[in-house]
Amino acid sequence: MTPAELNPVKAQVAAHWNQRAATFDDESDHIIHTAGERVAWDRMLDIVLAGRQRQDALDAGCGTGFLALELAQRGHRVTGIDFAPAMVERARRKAKRGLEVRFEEGDAEELPFDAGSFDLVVSRHLLWTLPHPEEAIDEWIRVLRPDGRLMIVDGQFNKGGTRPPRMYEYAAIAERLPFIGGRPRGEIEALLGAHGLVDVTGDSFEDLVAAQEQRARDEGREVRPHDRYAVWGDVPR
């Protein structure tokens, strides 16, 4: 049995994302929709990947494959894992022939990989879904090689007391998810340092937030204030 099947909290999280897989890419911030969003993502990935050629990369909690495919299109060898089978299936269907990318079912808190398997581990909007986020960070660091880099893209999504976003559809387990609602950038930077990474830094991703808010206005949708950021740090050499 998979960890999601053995753990009732993980089973409920997996069921939630299985249900949302069919429309996941239609939602506002899960893929790139506009030229402004493309510019913001290209800028961020250029910063994080500067000088790092042909990385063996892991996308932990890959969903429908957005970040894994972005890395593969830049020439990296990528593995994406997610414990929601419907998400993995959609990611596989999106993968273009010729890209070095594969998608597997797996638990981001209990990776099925040997220590030192990757040069780069990335996650996006994942920490808030995990019952043991700090254990997950330790796992991501475990599978990195010396000088490997961990990049976390996340945010604080209930800023200013706004109406809770869709993550609260499984509020019954909210108390078992320590980071639900997101955490400030500084807290995640401190966490990476506390777990042994060096040269920890980050970016507020304000250009992506601005582009997404502009699209919401253009589409006549409510603009909800939120923070988004990328934080990264390296395993000591």
SEVEX-567501 format. One record per atom (N, C-alpha, C, CB): residue in one letter; x, y, z. Coordinates in steps of 0.2 Angstrom, whole numbers, padded with zeros to 4 digits, always signed. Atoms other than C-alpha are relative to their C-alpha. Glycine has a CB too. Example, Ala and Ser with C-alpha at 12.3 -4.5 7.8 and 13.67 -1.06 7.14 Angstrom:
<gugus>
a+0004-0006+0000;a+0062-0022+0039;a+0004+0006+0000;a-0005+0000+0006;s-0004-0006-0001;s+0068-0005+0036;s-0004+0005+0003;s+0002+0002-0007;
</gugus>
This chain:
<gugus>
m+0004-0006+0000;m+0000+0000+0000;m+0004+0006+0000;m-0005+0000+0006;t-0004-0007+0000;t+0006+0018-0003;t-0001+0003+0006;t-0003+0004-0006;p+0001-0004-0006;p+0008+0030+0011;p-0006+0004+0000;p+0006+0005+0001;a+0006-0003+0000;a-0007+0039+0005;a-0006-0004+0002;a-0002+0003-0007;e+0005+0005-0001;e-0017+0023+0007;e+0000-0001+0008;e+0000-0006-0004;l-0001+0002-0007;l-0010+0020+0025;l-0001+0006+0004;l+0007-0002+0001;n+0001-0006-0004;n-0012+0038+0031;n-0006+0003-0001;n+0006+0004+0000;p+0006-0003+0002;p-0029+0044+0032;p+0000+0008-0002;p-0005+0000+0006;v+0000-0007+0002;v-0024+0062+0031;v+0003+0001-0007;v+0005+0004+0005;k-0003+0000+0006;k-0013+0059+0016;k-0005-0003-0005;k+0006-0004-0001;a+0006+0002+0005;a-0028+0049+0008;a-0005+0005-0001;a-0003-0006+0004;q+0005-0006+0001;q-0039+0064+0010;q+0003+0005-0004;q-0003+0003+0007;v-0003-0005+0005;v-0027+0076+0002;v+0001-0003-0007;v+0008+0001+0003;a+0000+0003+0007;a-0024+0064-0012;a-0006-0001-0004;a+0003-0007+0000;a+0006+0000+0003;a-0042+0062-0015;a-0002+0007-0002;a-0005-0003+0005;h+0001-0007+0002;h-0044+0081-0015;h+0003+0001-0007;h+0002+0004+0005;w-0004-0002+0006;w-0031+0083-0029;w-0002-0005-0006;w+0007+0000+0001;n+0002+0004+0006;n-0037+0068-0039;n-0007+0003-0003;n-0002-0007+0003;q+0006-0003+0002;q-0054+0076-0039;q+0001+0006-0005;q-0005+0002+0006;r-0001-0007+0003;r-0047+0093-0045;r+0005-0001-0006;r+0003+0004+0004;a-0005+0001+0005;a-0035+0085-0058;a-0002+0002-0007;a+0003-0007+0000;a+0002-0001+0007;a-0046+0087-0073;a-0001+0007-0002;a-0007-0003-0001;t+0000-0007+0001;t-0048+0106-0071;t+0006+0004+0003;t-0007+0002+0003;f-0005-0004-0004;f-0032+0110-0062;f+0003+0005-0004;f+0005-0005+0002;d-0003-0004+0004;d-0024+0118-0077;d-0004+0006-0002;d+0003-0003-0006;d+0004-0005+0002;d-0039+0129-0080;d+0000+0006+0006;d-0007-0002-0001;e+0000-0005-0005;e-0037+0138-0063;e+0005+0005+0000;e+0001-0004+0007;s-0003-0007+0001;s-0029+0155-0061;s+0008+0000+0000;s-0003+0005+0004;d-0007+0000-0001;d-0011+0151-0055;d+0004-0006-0001;d+0001+0003+0006;h-0003+0006+0000;h-0007+0134-0060;h+0004-0001-0007;h-0005-0006+0000;i-0004+0000+0006;i+0000+0136-0078;i+0001+0008-0002;i-0003-0004-0005;i-0001-0006+0003;i+0006+0151-0088;i-0005+0002-0005;i+0007+0001-0003;h+0005-0002+0004;h-0008+0161-0096;h+0001+0006-0004;h-0006+0001+0004;t-0001-0006+0003;t-0001+0177-0101;t+0007+0002-0001;t-0003+0006+0004;a-0007-0002+0001;a+0015+0185-0108;a+0003+0003+0006;a+0000+0005-0006;g-0003-0003-0006;g+0018+0194-0092;g+0002-0006+0005;g-0005+0005+0004;e-0002+0006-0004;e+0017+0177-0082;e+0006-0003-0003;e-0006-0004+0000;r-0006+0003+0003;r+0029+0170-0095;r+0007+0003+0002;r-0001-0001-0007;v-0006-0004-0002;v+0042+0184-0092;v+0002-0001+0007;v-0002+0007-0001;a-0001+0001-0007;a+0040+0182-0073;a+0003-0007+0001;a-0006+0001+0004;w-0002+0007-0002;w+0043+0163-0073;w+0007-0001-0004;w-0005-0005-0003;d-0007+0000+0003;d+0058+0165-0086;d+0005+0003+0004;d-0001+0002-0007;r-0005-0004-0004;r+0066+0178-0075;r+0002-0005+0006;r-0003+0006+0002;m-0001+0004-0006;m+0064+0167-0059;m+0004-0006-0002;m-0006-0002+0003;l-0004+0006+0001;l+0071+0151-0067;l+0007+0001-0003;l-0004-0004-0006;d-0007-0002+0002;d+0085+0160-0075;d+0004+0001+0006;d+0000+0006-0005;i-0003-0001-0006;i+0090+0166-0058;i+0002-0006+0004;i-0004+0005+0005;v-0002+0006-0004;v+0089+0149-0049;v+0004-0005-0004;v-0007-0003+0001;l-0004+0005+0004;l+0097+0139-0063;l+0006+0003-0003;l-0005-0003-0006;a-0006-0003+0003;a+0111+0151-0068;a+0006-0004+0002;a+0001+0007+0003;g-0006+0003-0001;g+0126+0142-0071;g-0001-0008+0001;g+0005+0002+0005;r+0001+0007-0002;r+0118+0125-0068;r-0003-0004-0007;r-0005-0001+0005;q+0002+0003+0006;q+0118+0115-0084;q-0002-0008+0001;q+0006+0000-0005;r+0002+0007+0000;r+0109+0098-0087;r+0000-0003+0007;r+0006-0004-0004;q+0001+0002-0006;q+0104+0095-0070;q-0005-0006+0000;q-0004+0005+0005;d+0005+0005-0002;d+0096+0079-0063;d-0005+0003+0005;d+0003-0007+0003;a+0005-0004-0004;a+0080+0087-0056;a-0006-0004+0002;a-0002+0006-0004;l+0006+0003-0003;l+0066+0081-0045;l-0005+0006+0001;l+0001-0004+0006;d+0006-0004-0001;d+0049+0090-0045;d-0004-0004+0005;d-0004+0002-0006;a+0004+0003-0005;a+0041+0085-0028;a-0007+0003+0001;a+0004+0000+0007;g+0006-0003+0000;g+0023+0086-0028;g-0002+0003-0007;g-0002+0004+0005;c-0001-0003+0006;c+0023+0089-0047;c-0007+0002-0003;c+0003-0005-0005;g+0006-0002+0003;g+0004+0090-0050;g-0001-0002-0007;g-0002+0007+0001;t+0001+0002+0007;t+0000+0090-0068;t+0006+0002-0004;t-0006+0004-0003;g-0006+0000+0003;g+0018+0093-0072;g+0003+0007-0002;g+0000-0004-0006;f-0002-0006+0002;f+0020+0112-0074;f+0008+0001+0000;f-0004+0006+0003;l-0007-0002-0001;l+0037+0115-0066;l+0005-0005-0003;l+0001+0001+0007;a-0004+0005+0003;a+0044+0098-0072;a+0001+0001-0007;a-0003-0007+0002;l+0000-0001+0008;l+0040+0102-0090;l+0004+0006-0001;l-0007+0000-0003;e-0004-0006+0001;e+0047+0119-0088;e+0008-0001+0000;e-0001+0006+0005;l-0007+0002-0001;l+0064+0112-0082;l+0002-0005-0006;l+0001-0004+0006;a-0002+0005+0006;a+0064+0098-0096;a+0001+0004-0006;a-0006-0005-0001;q-0001-0004+0006;q+0061+0111-0109;q+0006+0004+0000;q-0006+0004-0001;r-0007-0003-0001;r+0077+0119-0103;r+0006-0004+0000;r+0000+0004+0006;g-0006+0005+0001;g+0087+0103-0106;g+0002-0004+0006;g+0005+0004-0002;h-0002+0004-0005;h+0087+0096-0089;h-0004-0007+0000;h-0002+0004+0007;r+0003+0006-0001;r+0083+0078-0084;r-0004+0000+0006;r+0006-0006+0000;v+0004-0002-0005;v+0068+0078-0074;v-0005-0006+0002;v-0005+0006-0002;t+0004+0005-0002;t+0058+0066-0063;t-0006+0004+0004;t+0003-0005+0005;g+0005-0003-0004;g+0041+0072-0056;g-0004-0006+0004;g-0005+0004-0005;i+0004+0005-0004;i+0032+0063-0042;i-0006+0004+0003;i+0004-0003+0006;d+0006-0002-0003;d+0014+0065-0035;d-0003-0006+0003;d-0004+0005-0004;f+0003+0006-0002;f+0004+0054-0024;f-0008+0000-0002;f+0000-0001+0007;a+0007+0000+0002;a-0013+0059-0033;a+0001-0003-0007;a-0003+0007-0001;p-0001+0004+0007;p-0013+0046-0048;p-0003+0004-0006;p-0004-0006+0000;a+0003-0003+0005;a-0025+0057-0058;a+0005+0006-0002;a-0007+0003+0002;m-0005-0006+0001;m-0012+0072-0057;m+0006-0003-0005;m+0003+0003+0006;v-0006+0003+0004;v+0002+0060-0063;v-0002-0002-0007;v+0002-0006+0004;e+0002+0001+0007;e-0008+0054-0078;e-0001+0006-0004;e-0007-0004+0001;r+0000-0006+0004;r-0012+0071-0084;r+0007+0003-0001;r-0004+0006+0004;a-0006-0002+0001;a+0006+0076-0082;a+0003-0004-0006;a+0005-0001+0006;r-0003+0004+0006;r+0011+0061-0093;r-0003+0001-0006;r-0001-0008+0002;r+0003-0002+0006;r-0001+0066-0106;r+0003+0006-0003;r-0008+0000+0001;k-0002-0006+0002;k+0006+0083-0107;k+0008+0000-0002;k+0000+0005+0006;a-0007+0001+0002;a+0024+0077-0109;a+0001-0001-0007;a+0004-0005+0004;k-0002+0001+0008;k+0031+0080-0127;k+0005-0005-0001;k+0001+0007-0002;r-0005+0005+0001;r+0041+0067-0135;r+0007+0004-0001;r-0002-0003-0007;g-0007-0003+0000;g+0060+0071-0134;g+0002+0003+0006;g+0000+0005-0006;l-0002-0003-0006;l+0059+0079-0117;l+0003-0006+0005;l-0006+0004+0003;e-0002+0004-0005;e+0069+0070-0103;e-0004+0001+0006;e+0008+0000+0001;v+0004-0001-0006;v+0055+0069-0091;v-0004-0006+0001;v-0005+0006-0001;r+0004+0006-0002;r+0046+0055-0082;r-0004+0002+0006;r+0004-0006+0001;f+0005-0001-0005;f+0031+0055-0070;f-0001-0006+0004;f-0006+0004-0002;e+0001+0006-0004;e+0029+0043-0055;e-0005+0002+0005;e+0006-0003+0002;e+0004-0001-0006;e+0017+0041-0041;e+0005-0001+0006;e-0006-0006+0001;g-0004+0000-0005;g+0026+0044-0025;g-0002+0005+0005;g+0007+0001-0002;d+0002-0005-0006;d+0025+0053-0008;d+0006+0004+0001;d-0001-0005+0006;a-0005-0005-0001;a+0035+0069-0006;a+0004+0000+0007;a-0002+0007-0001;e-0003+0001-0006;e+0038+0065+0012;e+0004-0006+0001;e-0005+0000+0006;e-0004+0007+0000;e+0045+0047+0009;e+0002-0001-0007;e-0005-0005+0003;l-0002+0001+0006;l+0055+0048-0007;l+0003-0007-0002;l+0005+0006-0002;p-0003+0006+0001;p+0059+0032-0016;p+0006+0000-0004;p-0006-0004-0005;f-0006-0001+0003;f+0076+0038-0021;f+0006-0001+0005;f+0000+0006-0004;d-0006+0000-0004;d+0093+0035-0015;d+0003+0007+0002;d+0006-0004-0003;a-0003-0006-0002;a+0103+0048-0006;a+0005+0003-0006;a+0004+0000+0007;g-0004-0003+0005;g+0112+0060-0018;g-0002-0002-0007;g+0007-0003+0001;s+0003+0001+0007;s+0101+0056-0033;s-0001+0006-0005;s-0006-0004+0000;f+0002-0006+0004;f+0098+0074-0039;f+0005+0005+0001;f-0007+0001+0001;d-0004-0006-0001;d+0107+0090-0042;d-0005+0006+0002;d+0003+0002-0007;l+0005-0005-0001;l+0090+0100-0040;l-0006-0003+0002;l-0001+0004-0007;v+0007+0001-0002;v+0074+0098-0031;v-0004+0006+0001;v+0000-0004+0007;v+0004-0005+0000;v+0060+0109-0033;v-0007-0002+0002;v-0001+0003-0008;s+0007+0002-0002;s+0042+0110-0026;s-0003+0007-0001;s+0000-0002+0007;r+0004-0006+0001;r+0028+0122-0029;r-0007-0001+0003;r-0001+0002-0008;h+0007+0000-0003;h+0013+0126-0018;h-0001-0007+0003;h-0006+0001-0005;l+0001+0007-0003;l+0016+0109-0009;l+0000+0000+0008;l+0006-0004-0003;l-0001+0000-0007;l+0022+0113+0009;l-0007+0000+0004;l+0004+0005+0002;w+0006-0001-0004;w+0004+0118+0015;w-0004-0006+0000;w-0004+0006-0003;t+0004+0006+0001;t-0003+0101+0009;t+0003-0006+0004;t+0000-0002-0007;l-0003+0005-0003;l+0009+0091+0020;l-0001-0001+0007;l+0008+0000-0002;p+0001+0000-0007;p+0006+0084+0037;p+0007+0000+0004;p-0003-0007+0002;h-0006-0001-0003;h+0025+0084+0040;h+0005+0004-0004;h+0003-0007+0002;p-0004-0004+0005;p+0033+0098+0030;p+0007+0000+0002;p-0003+0007+0000;e-0007+0000-0002;e+0049+0099+0040;e+0004-0007-0002;e+0001+0002+0007;e-0003+0007+0002;e+0052+0080+0037;e+0001+0000-0007;e-0005-0006+0003;a+0000+0000+0007;a+0048+0083+0019;a+0007+0004-0002;a-0006+0003-0003;i-0006-0004+0002;i+0062+0096+0018;i+0006-0004+0001;i+0000+0007+0004;d-0006+0004-0001;d+0074+0084+0026;d+0001-0005-0006;d-0001-0004+0007;e+0000+0005+0005;e+0069+0071+0013;e+0003+0003-0007;e-0007-0003-0002;w-0002-0003+0007;w+0072+0083-0002;w+0008+0002+0001;w-0004+0007-0001;i-0007-0001+0000;i+0089+0088+0005;i+0004-0007+0000;i+0002+0003+0007;r-0003+0007+0000;r+0093+0069+0008;r+0002-0002-0007;r-0004-0005+0003;v-0001+0002+0007;v+0092+0066-0011;v+0004+0004-0004;v-0007-0002-0003;l-0004-0004+0004;l+0102+0080-0016;l+0008-0001+0001;l-0001+0008+0002;r-0008+0001+0000;r+0121+0079-0020;r+0003+0006+0003;r+0002-0001-0008;p-0004-0005-0002;p+0134+0090-0013;p-0001+0006-0005;p+0007-0001+0002;d+0001-0006+0004;d+0131+0108-0020;d-0007+0000-0004;d+0006+0001-0005;g+0006+0000+0003;g+0114+0103-0025;g-0005+0005+0003;g-0004-0007+0001;r+0004-0006-0002;r+0100+0116-0024;r-0007-0002+0001;r+0000+0005-0005;l+0007+0001-0002;l+0083+0115-0016;l-0004+0007-0002;l-0002-0002+0007;m+0004-0006+0001;m+0070+0128-0023;m-0007-0002+0002;m+0001+0002-0008;i+0007+0001-0002;i+0053+0130-0015;i-0004+0007-0003;i-0001+0000+0008;v+0004-0005+0003;v+0040+0141-0024;v-0007-0001+0005;v-0002+0000-0007;d+0006+0001-0005;d+0026+0145-0011;d-0003+0007+0001;d+0002-0003+0006;g+0003-0006-0001;g+0016+0159-0004;g-0004+0001+0007;g-0004+0002-0006;q+0004-0001-0006;q+0005+0166+0010;q-0007+0002-0003;q+0003+0005+0005;f+0006+0000+0004;f-0013+0164+0003;f-0006+0003+0003;f-0001-0006-0003;n+0006-0003-0004;n-0024+0171+0017;n+0002+0007+0002;n-0002-0005+0005;k-0003-0007-0002;k-0015+0188+0018;k-0006+0005+0001;k+0005+0003-0005;g+0005-0005-0001;g-0025+0201+0026;g-0007-0002+0002;g-0001+0005-0006;g+0006+0003-0002;g-0039+0190+0032;g-0005-0001-0006;g-0003+0004+0005;t+0004+0001+0006;t-0046+0187+0014;t-0004-0006+0000;t+0004+0001-0006;r+0004+0006+0000;r-0059+0174+0010;r+0005-0006-0001;r-0005+0000-0005;p-0005+0006+0001;p-0050+0157+0012;p-0001-0003-0007;p-0002-0005+0005;p+0000+0003+0007;p-0045+0150-0005;p-0002-0007+0000;p+0007+0000-0003;r+0003+0006+0000;r-0050+0133-0011;r+0003-0006+0004;r+0000-0002-0007;m-0004+0005-0004;m-0037+0124-0001;m-0005-0002+0007;m+0006+0003+0003;y+0004+0002-0006;y-0050+0124+0014;y-0006-0004-0002;y-0002+0006+0003;e+0005+0005+0001;e-0061+0112+0005;e+0000-0006+0004;e+0000-0002-0008;y+0000+0005-0005;y-0054+0099+0016;y+0002+0002+0007;y+0005-0005-0003;a-0001-0003-0007;a-0055+0109+0032;a+0000-0005+0005;a-0005+0005+0001;a+0000+0005-0006;a-0058+0093+0042;a+0007-0002+0002;a-0004-0006-0003;i-0006+0002-0002;i-0040+0089+0041;i+0005+0006+0001;i+0003-0005-0005;a-0005-0006+0000;a-0033+0107+0042;a+0004+0000+0006;a-0005+0007+0000;e-0004+0000-0006;e-0027+0105+0060;e+0006-0005+0000;e-0004-0001+0006;r-0005+0005+0001;r-0016+0091+0054;r+0005+0002-0006;r-0003-0007-0002;l-0004-0003+0006;l-0008+0102+0040;l+0003+0006+0003;l-0004+0001-0006;p-0002-0006-0004;p+0004+0114+0050;p+0001+0006-0004;p+0007-0002+0002;f-0002-0006+0004;f+0008+0125+0035;f-0006+0002-0004;f+0006-0001-0004;i+0006-0002+0004;i-0010+0127+0028;i-0001+0007+0000;i-0007-0004+0003;g+0000-0007+0000;g-0013+0144+0022;g+0006+0004-0002;g-0003+0003+0006;g-0006-0002+0002;g+0005+0146+0018;g+0004+0004+0006;g-0001+0006-0006;r-0004-0004-0005;r+0019+0155+0027;r+0004+0005-0003;r+0005-0006+0003;p-0004-0006+0003;p+0029+0171+0025;p+0007-0003-0003;p+0001+0005+0005;r-0007+0002+0003;r+0045+0170+0014;r+0005-0001+0005;r+0002+0005-0005;g-0005+0000-0005;g+0056+0174+0029;g+0000-0006+0004;g+0000+0006+0004;e+0000+0006-0004;e+0050+0159+0038;e+0003-0006-0003;e-0008-0001+0003;i-0003+0006+0004;i+0054+0147+0024;i+0007+0001-0001;i-0004+0000-0007;e-0007-0001+0000;e+0071+0155+0022;e+0003-0002+0006;e+0002+0007-0002;a-0003+0002-0006;a+0075+0152+0040;a-0001-0007+0001;a-0004+0004+0006;l+0001+0007+0000;l+0068+0135+0039;l+0006-0004-0004;l-0007-0003-0002;l-0005+0003+0004;l+0080+0130+0025;l+0007+0001+0003;l+0000+0003-0007;g-0007-0001-0004;g+0095+0137+0035;g+0000-0004+0006;g+0001+0007+0002;a+0000+0004-0006;a+0090+0128+0050;a+0001-0008-0001;a-0007+0001+0004;h+0000+0006+0002;h+0089+0112+0040;h+0007-0002-0004;h-0005-0002-0004;g-0006+0001+0002;g+0107+0114+0035;g+0002+0003-0007;g+0002-0007+0000;l-0002-0003+0006;l+0107+0123+0018;l+0004+0006+0001;l-0007+0001-0004;v-0004-0006+0000;v+0119+0137+0014;v-0002+0004-0006;v+0007-0002+0000;d+0001-0005+0005;d+0118+0153+0004;d-0008+0000-0002;d+0004-0002-0007;v+0007+0000+0000;v+0099+0153+0007;v-0002+0007-0002;v-0004-0002+0006;t+0003-0006+0002;t+0090+0167-0002;t-0007-0001-0004;t+0005+0004-0006;g+0007+0001+0003;g+0074+0171-0011;g-0002+0006-0004;g-0005-0001+0005;d+0002-0005+0004;d+0064+0182-0022;d-0008+0001+0001;d+0001-0001-0008;s+0008-0001-0002;s+0046+0190-0019;s-0004-0002-0006;s-0001+0007+0003;f+0004+0001+0005;f+0040+0186-0036;f-0005+0005-0002;f-0003-0007+0001;e+0005-0005+0001;e+0031+0202-0037;e-0002+0001-0007;e+0003+0007+0002;d+0002+0000+0007;d+0031+0202-0056;d-0005-0005-0002;d+0006+0000-0005;l+0005+0005+0001;l+0021+0186-0056;l-0006+0002+0003;l+0003-0007+0002;v+0006-0002-0004;v+0009+0192-0043;v-0004+0006-0004;v+0002+0002+0007;a+0003-0006+0004;a+0006+0208-0053;a-0003-0002-0007;a+0006+0005-0002;a+0002+0003+0006;a+0004+0198-0069;a-0007-0004+0001;a+0005-0004-0004;q+0006+0004-0002;q-0009+0187-0061;q-0006+0004+0002;q+0002-0005+0005;e+0005-0005-0002;e-0018+0201-0053;e-0003+0004-0006;e+0002+0005+0005;q+0002-0003+0006;q-0019+0210-0070;q-0005-0004-0004;q+0006+0002-0004;r+0004+0004+0004;r-0026+0195-0078;r-0007-0001+0004;r+0003-0007-0001;a+0006+0001-0004;a-0039+0193-0064;a-0005+0006-0002;a+0001+0000+0007;r+0004-0006+0001;r-0045+0211-0067;r-0002+0000-0008;r+0005+0007+0001;d+0002+0000+0007;d-0045+0209-0086;d-0006-0005-0001;d+0006-0003-0005;e+0005+0005+0001;e-0056+0193-0084;e-0006+0002+0005;e+0003-0007+0002;g+0006-0002-0005;g-0068+0202-0071;g+0000-0004+0006;g-0006+0000-0004;r+0000+0004-0006;r-0063+0191-0057;r+0003+0004+0006;r+0005-0006-0001;e-0002-0003-0006;e-0060+0196-0039;e+0008+0000+0001;e-0003-0003+0007;v-0007-0001-0001;v-0042+0202-0035;v+0002-0001+0007;v+0004+0006-0003;r-0002+0002-0007;r-0036+0193-0019;r+0007+0002+0002;r-0002-0007+0002;p-0007-0001-0002;p-0021+0200-0010;p+0004-0006+0002;p+0001+0006+0005;h-0003+0006-0003;h-0008+0187-0007;h+0008+0001-0002;h-0002-0007-0004;d-0007+0000+0002;d+0011+0185-0007;d+0002-0007-0003;d+0004+0001+0007;r-0003+0006+0003;r+0021+0173-0018;r+0007+0001+0000;r-0003-0001-0007;y-0007+0000+0000;y+0039+0169-0018;y+0004-0006-0002;y+0003+0002+0007;a-0004+0005+0001;a+0053+0158-0022;a+0006+0000+0005;a+0003-0001-0008;v-0005+0001-0005;v+0066+0152-0009;v+0005-0005-0002;v-0002+0000+0007;w-0005+0006+0002;w+0082+0142-0013;w+0006+0000+0005;w+0001+0000-0007;g-0006+0001-0004;g+0097+0136-0004;g+0004-0006-0002;g-0001+0000+0008;d-0005+0005+0002;d+0112+0124-0007;d+0002-0005+0005;d+0006+0003-0004;v-0004+0005-0005;v+0119+0108+0001;v+0007+0002+0000;v-0002-0007-0003;p-0007-0002+0000;p+0136+0112+0007;p+0004-0005-0004;p+0003-0001+0007;r-0004+0004+0005;r+0150+0106-0005;r+0003-0006+0005;r+0005+0004-0003;
</gugus>
